[in-house]
Structure formats: C-alpha cells, structure tokens
Amino acid sequence: MTGGASAPLGIGLVGCGGFAEFVLDAVAGLPGLRLAAVADPARERAERLGARHGVPTLASLDELLARDDVAAVLIATPPATHAAMATAALRAGRHVFCEKPLATTTEDALAVAREAERAGRVLVVDHVLRYNPLLRAVRRLTERGLLAPPRRFLFENDASDEDLGPGHWFWDPAHSGGIFVEHGVHFFDAARTLIGSDPVSVRATAVARPGGGAVDMVSADVLHPGGALASYLHSFTHAHRAERQLMRLDHGFAESRISGWIPVRAEISAWTDEADALRWERLVTERPELLAVDGFRPHGEERITVHVERDAGSAEPAHGRGEGRTVPHHARVVIDLGGEARKEYVYSQSVRAAMADLVRAVREGTPPVADAASGLSAVAVAVAATRAGDTGREQAVEYEERSA
C-alpha cells in the first residue's frame, strides 16, 4: 500500500447504494482522507457513483483489496455481508469503517473483533450516536458531576415504513438480522456509553403484523450491572411525517430528554444546590467545548439556554432511593442543534466525525471511539433481545460463542 505517515488515507468503498452516496457526501473534503475507488457488483450503480467522485469503479471487494492505494475499506452493504467483508479487509492488512451492525450474529461480531486485534488494524463501527454533540454533552455533564450516571435509559422509536416495501431486505432476518440487530444496535450502544457498562440480561417482546406478517414492533428491557435498566421500543409502522423518537435518561434528581433518532434537541431538568446552579448557568458560555466533537463542523446556530429558578422547592433535604440532598433550586436547560430542520446536517456531520475518528486512530495509533468492542457489545445485546422476543424468556447477554 502506498502513502507515508502524513499522506492522506486512501479508502475504498464497497456497496454503492443510496447510503454510500450519503456517506461520501458527508466525508467529502475531510482532511487526511482520499477516496481511491468504489466497488459494487451492480456495474451501473458503481459507475454512476465513481463518475460523480472521479474515481475508478470496480466490481468487488477483492478488486478493491488488490489496489495498493486502498489502505482502508468503507463497508456500505447490507448487514449480513458486514462480517465477512470486514474480516477479508482486515486479513488483507486494511483498516475498516463498517456501517452498523458489525455483524448479524454474536459469533461473527466476536470473530471480527478478534481479527481486528490480531491484524493490528483500526476498525470503526458507524455508531453515529457516539459522535452526536448532544450525547457527548450529556456524557461531559455526567463526568463533571452535574448529572448523576443514568439509572434508567428509555428510548421510543415510532419509525417510518413507507420506504420498506414487503420485499425489502429489512424484513428478512437472514439479511438484516431483524429490527434489534439492524436498527436497535444504535441505541444499545448509546445506553452502553451513557450508563458506562455492558448489559447482562434482556427480556423482550416481538409483535408481528396481523395475518402472519413480518415482525414490525419490538420492545426490550435490558439490565445493566448495578441495577441500571434500559428500555427500548422500536416500531416500523408510521408515515414519514408521523415519525417520533424520544430518549429519556433518569439521573435521579435530574432528567434528560433527547429528541430524534438523530438527536437535535435535549432538555434537562435538574434539582440543584447553589454551587451547581451557578455551574449550570455558566454552560451558556461553555457551548463550544460542551458540544465539541472532532470532525463535526458546527453550523453556527447551536444554542444553549439555561433558566434557574431559585428556591423553587423546600430548603429541607430531599430523599430518593436512599440518597438525601439539599436541592432547593430548579434548573431547566435546553441544548438545541437547530431543530428538526438540521437533522440531515447533524446526521452527515456525525458520520463525518466517525470517519475523522478512523483517520485519527490510524495516524495516532490510539483506539477509536466506536471500536470493535462497541460493535460486538451492541450485536450481543441485539441477538439476546431477538432470542428473548422469539422465546418469551429472559436471555443472558453472551459476548462469547454459545456452547452447543
């Protein structure tokens, strides 16, 4: 492979569908990255995308891996192909940027993670929520002690099925892994990073469309160590205009509500003492560092507003779950990335930040934020949730191969 330590990282794309176009637009002009070639067995699709970006078009991953100018591979194919392609790229000495999920089975995800470790190559999973400024802000507020670690994580997703016709691969678990695997991994991973632990067990329910149709609604309760509980509902049953998503975090004396599966707005309600009330008020001046994500370019309309109502409650200690605190003041905080109109922009910039993380990790030799371990954990939870929904029984989350 050509290129020195300071040369742009040459990346080859496999899978030239609509999502690939979105990713290439998102990462266009990213410092340290150069698109080398694109590949897809559908020649016309590859040629259209290759011509748009002025790069060679190929028919397969093997052809990409035969090129000396491809140091990393971007996998933008359907989920069932991810593990085999990632493994092939890693064995060929390439770094990997893999669209989620990392695999459709725990065994395959574990094998890919082990291959990345053996090969000594960087693998980034496109868990875009890890690169969203709102979730980064919540993590930073937790690290600063303004928010307690979440004891409850709830996510409700009323998603659209308007573009998912009966023959779409999304409905076929052999191709997608099912709803928990194909889509739920985003939120299993978000809970893992916000709660700070790998889950241990899952209870779940799966609901099929009337008349024996596809499973289009699932729910899961996922237990984390220490008693933190994460609950999820995913339904692919709505028109685009009627989509709704809400993430809610219970911090005990505070609550965070984050809107959108690509989050664009967060509202925090917190009971606080005077010292922390002053810290909440200072957030208005700390917006750039609170929302900073490497590779994510702010558009300039991001806003943080803070209102603290002094003496909104009694000065007597308040108690909850055995904890007593003197918190007479009430803080209301809104962090806005520009509202629903900015959803597409936030999505593309989160993808850009994930790719920037790959470039940084390759250059600096340090782990990426959304690494193989995060990909494995999300898949393991998703597989356990799928099994729980199928069997009606609680399932342990297994991070190793299941015994026969």
N, C-alpha and C positions, 0 to 999 in steps of 0.2 A: 504494500500500500504506500502511496506517495504522500508527501507532506511532512514537514517538521513540526516541532512543538508549537510554533507560532502560526503555522499555516491554518487556513480555515478547515474545519472538519467536513470532509466530503460525505454526504449522506445519500443513500439510495432508497427510493420509495417503492414498496411493493403493495399493490392494491390501488387502482386509480379511479375509485368511485367518488361519490359526492363528498364524503368525509375527507378523503385525501386532498381534494381541492381546497376545502376549508382549512386544513392544517397547513398546506403550502402557502396559502394567502396569509395565514397568521404568522408564520415564521419568516416570511419574505424580508430580506434585509437584516436579519438577526446577525449581529457581529460574531465572527468566528465560525459561521456555518455556511456551507455551499452545497446546493443541490447538484448532484452529479448525474443522476439518471433516474428514470421511473420504469416500473415493470408491471405488466398485467397480461394474463393470457388472452384477454379481450383486446386485440391489437388496436382496434379503432379507438377504444377508450384511452389506451396508453398513448397513442399518437396525438390525440387531442390535448391531453394534459402535458405531454412532453413538449409539443409545439408552443403551448401557452407559456411555458417556462424556459424554452430554449435549451432543452437537454435531450440526450439520446433516449429512445424508447426501446424497451426490451420486453421479452415475453415471460420471464420467470425470475424467481429469486436466485436460482442457480446462475443465471446470466449476470445478475447484479453482483453476486459474490465473486465472479470471475474478473471483475474490474478492479484494477489497482487503486483507482481514485475513490472507491467506496470504503470509507473507514467505519461507517455506522449505517444501520438499516432502520428505516421507519416502516413499521408494520401497520397497515391500514386495511386489513382484510377482515372477513367475518370471524367471530370468536373461536370457532372450532379449529381454525388454522393457526392460531397465535403461537401455541406451544411449540409445534414442530418447526415453524419458521424461526422463532426466536432461538431455538436450540441449534438449528443449522447455521444461523448467523454467528452465534457465539462460538461454535466449534470452528468456524472459519476465521476466528480472530476479530470479529466485528463487534462494535458496541451496538446496543439495541434501544430504540424508542418504540414501545409497544402500546398500541391502543388497548384500553381495558376491554375485557378482563385479561389477565396474563394467560389464563388457560380456562378450560371448562371443567376440569377435574382437579382435585387437590393433588393427586399423584403427579399429574403433568405440571402443575404450578411448582411443586416441590422440585421436580426434575430440572425445570428451567432455572430456578433459583440456585440449585447446586451447580448447574453448568456455568452460570454467570460467575460464581465464586471460583470454580476450577479454572475458568478461562482468564480470570483477572480482568474482565471487561465490565464496562458500565452498562447497567440496564435500568431504564426509566419506564415506569408504567404511567400511562396518561390518566392518572387520578387528578383531574383538574381542580377538584375542590381543595387540594393541598396548596394550590397556587392562587387561590382566591383571596383578595385582600381582607374580606370580612372575616373569614375563618382564621386568617393569620392574626387579625386584630383581637379576636376572642382568645386565641392562644396566648398572645402577648399580655392581655389583661389578666389572664389566669396566672401567668408566670410572675407578673408584678404583684399579685395578691389582691387586686381589686375584685376579681371574681374567684370564687372557690371552684375547684375542679367539678365538672358536672356529675351529679348523682343520677340524673335522668337525661336521656337523649331521645327525642321523639322526632320522627320525620314522616310527613304525609305527602304523597305524590299522586295527584289526580292528573295523569298524563294523557296525551292525545294518542288515539289510534287511527287518525284519519289517513295517515300515510302507510299504515301497516295492513295491507290487504290480506285476505285469507291465505294466499300463497307465499307471503313474505317469510324469509328465513327466521325472523324474530320469533315466530310462533313455534318453531321446530327446535325442541331441546337438543337434538343432535347437532344442530348448527350454532345455536345461541347459548345453550346451557340452561335456558329458562330465564324468567324475569329476575330472580335473585342474582343469578350469575351475570347476565348481560347488563343489567342496569343497577341492581342493588349494590354491587361492589363499590360504587362511588360512595355510598352512604355508610356501608360497613367500615370503609376506610376512614371516612370523616369522623365517625364516632371513635374509632381506634386512636386517631391522632388527638382528638379533643379530650377524651377520657384518659388516654395515656396507657392503655393496656390491651392485651389480646383477649378476646372473649373466650368463655369456657363452655357455654352450652346455649342451645336455641330451642324455642318452641315456635311452631309456625302453623299457618293455615293457608291452603290454596283453594281458590274458587274458580270453577270453570264456567264458561258461558252456557246458558240454557241449551238443552238439546245435545249435550256432549261436545260442546265446542272447546276451543283452546282455553287454557288457564290464563285469565287476564287480570286477576286480582289476587294479591298475596299479602300476608302480614306476618311479622315475626317479632318475638320478644327475645332479645339476646342479652345474656347475663355476663357481666364483666367481673373480674376479681374485686373483692371488697364490697360487692353488692350493688355496684352501678348497673343500671338497667337501660338498655337501648331498645326502642320500639319503632317499627317501620310498617308503613302501608304503601304498597305500590299498586295502582290500578291504571291499566291502559284501556280506558273506556270513554274518553272525552273528546269533544271537538277542540281544535287548537285554541279557539277563543275562550274556552271554558277551563283551560288548564289551571291548576292551582298547586302550589308547593309551599310547605312551611316546615322549618326546622325549629324545634324548641329545646332549649337547654335549661335544666333546673339546677341552679347553683346554690340552692338553699335560701339565703337571704337575697338572692338576685335571680333574674330570669333573662335569657336572651331569646329573641325571636328573629329568625333569619328567613327572608322570603326568597323564593325561587330556587329551582334545582340548580340553576346557575345563579348564585346569590347576588342580589344587587342592593339589598337594604337590610339593615339589622336594627332592632330596637332592644335596648337593655333597660330593665327596671331594677333598681338596686336600693335596698335599705342600708344606710351607712352612718358612720360617725363623722365628726367634723374634719378630722385629719384626711379621711378618704374622700369626703365631699369636696375638699379643695383639690385633691388629686383628680377626681372626676372632672371638675371644672377646667383643669389645665389641659385636658385632652384636646380641646378646640385648637390649641396652639401646637399640638404634637401630631397633627394629622399626617404629615409626610412620613414620619418614622413609624407611626402606628400601622399605616396601610402599606408600607413598603414591601414589595416582592420583587426580587431580582428578575429582570427580564420583562416585567409587567410595566407598560408605559401608561401612567395616569393621563386621563384626557383633560383634567383641569377643573372638572365640575364636581368632583367628590366633595362631600360636605360632612362635617361632624357638628351636631348641635347638642348642647347639654343644658338641662334645666334642673337645678337642685332646689327642692322645697325644704327649707329649714323647719325643724320642729313639726314635721308632718305627722309624727307619731309620738307616743309617750317617751319620756326620758328614762323610764324604768327598763331594766333588761328584758329583752325578748328571747324566747326559747323555742327551739325547733330541733327535733331529733337528738335531744340531749345537749345541744350547744346553746349557750347563752351569750348574747351580745347586746351592747347598748348602741342602738342604731336609730336615733330619732329622726334623721333626715332621709329624704327620698330623692334619688337621682334618676332622671329619665334621659337616656342618651339615644340619639339616632345617628347611625352611620349610613350614609347614602352614596352609592356609587353612580348615581344618575338615574335611578329608577328603571322601570321595565324597558324603556327606550334604549338603554345601554346594555341590555342583556347580551346581545350578539357581540358587542365590543368586549365586554368582560370575559365572555367565553373565549374569544380569539386570543385575548391577551393572557389568559390563564394557560392556554395551550402554548403560547409563545414562551411564557415563563418556564413551563415544564421542559421545553426544548433547550432553553437557555441553561437550565439546570444540568441537562445532559452535557452540553458543551463545557460548562464549568467543571463538572465532575471529571470529565476526560482530561481537561487541561491541568487541574489541580491534584488529581488523584485522591479525591475525597468522596464520600458517599453522596448520592443524590437524595433529595427529599422523598420522592416516591420511588423507592428502590424495590428490588426483587422481594424482600421480606414483606413489604407492604402489599405487593401484589399477591403473594402467597397467602397472607392472612385474610385478605378480602375474599379470595376464592374459597378458602377453607370455611369461612363463615357462611358464604353463599351456598356452598354444597351442603353443609349441615342444615341450613334453613330449608333447602329444597327437599332434603330427605325427611325432615320433620314435617313439612307440609304434605308429603306423599304418604307418610306412615301414621300421622296423627300422634306421634310420640316425641318427647324431648330427645334431642340429639347432642352428644358431646361434639365440640369443635375439635377436629383432629388435624394436626399440622404435619403428620407423617402418613405414610401409606397405611390403609386399613389392613388389618390382618385377615386372612382368609377365613 
